[in-house]
């Protein structure tokens, strides 16, 4: 199970919620980009491969942005409320 501590796997774990949330947006935008830019199909020798790579890049970029702009600030606030003060006995 050493592969779970591999840096890219840890990074994907951090942004995994964003990957889940934005994957449909990435697929849709990837489809639109490949449809408009047929030059990508020539580079990748296949529309399917171009579609996959563009969709993956868009999804990962959206997930990174979401993590940095939305999730990270909330995680900072979470630390403020972790410790609950007990009532005196």
C-alpha positions in Angstrom: 0.0 0.0 0.0 3.0 2.3 -0.4 1.6 3.7 -3.6 -1.0 5.5 -1.5 1.7 7.9 -0.2 2.9 8.7 -3.7 2.7 12.5 -4.1 0.4 12.5 -7.2 -2.0 10.1 -5.5 -2.1 12.2 -2.4 -2.7 15.3 -4.5 -5.6 13.6 -6.3 -7.0 12.7 -2.9 -7.0 16.3 -1.8 -8.9 17.5 -4.9 -11.1 14.4 -5.2 -14.3 16.1 -4.2 -13.8 18.7 -6.9 -13.0 15.9 -9.4 -16.4 14.4 -8.6 -18.3 17.7 -8.7 -16.8 19.0 -11.9 -16.3 15.9 -14.0 -19.5 16.4 -16.0 -18.6 20.0 -16.7 -15.1 18.8 -17.9 -16.7 16.2 -20.2 -19.1 18.7 -21.7 -16.5 21.4 -22.2 -14.0 18.9 -23.5 -16.5 17.7 -26.1 -17.2 21.2 -27.2 -13.4 22.1 -27.5 -12.6 18.9 -29.5 -15.7 19.5 -31.7 -14.6 23.1 -32.5 -10.8 22.4 -32.8 -10.4 19.5 -35.2 -6.7 20.2 -35.2 -6.5 18.4 -31.8 -7.7 15.2 -33.5 -4.8 15.4 -35.9 -2.3 15.8 -33.0 -3.7 12.9 -31.0 -4.6 10.7 -34.1 -8.1 10.2 -32.6 -11.0 12.3 -31.5 -11.5 10.0 -28.5 -8.0 10.5 -27.2 -8.2 14.2 -27.7 -11.6 14.3 -26.0 -10.3 12.3 -23.0 -7.1 14.4 -22.5 -8.9 17.8 -22.9 -11.8 16.7 -20.6 -9.3 15.4 -18.0 -7.3 18.7 -18.1 -10.4 20.8 -17.7 -11.7 18.7 -14.9 -8.4 18.7 -13.0 -8.1 22.5 -13.5 -11.6 23.1 -12.2 -11.0 20.8 -9.2 -7.7 22.6 -8.3 -9.4 26.0 -8.6 -12.3 24.8 -6.5 -9.9 23.5 -3.8 -7.8 26.7 -3.7 -10.7 29.1 -3.8 -13.5 27.4 -1.9 -12.3 24.3 0.1 -9.1 25.6 1.5 -10.6 28.7 3.2 -13.3 26.5 4.8 -10.7 24.1 6.1 -8.9 27.0 7.9 -12.2 27.8 9.7 -12.7 24.2 10.6 -9.6 24.3 12.8 -11.1 27.1 14.9 -14.0 24.9 15.9 -12.3 21.5 16.4 -11.7 21.9 20.1 -14.8 22.1 22.2 -14.4 23.6 25.6 -15.9 21.5 28.3 -18.0 22.9 31.1 -16.4 23.1 34.5 -17.3 20.1 36.6 
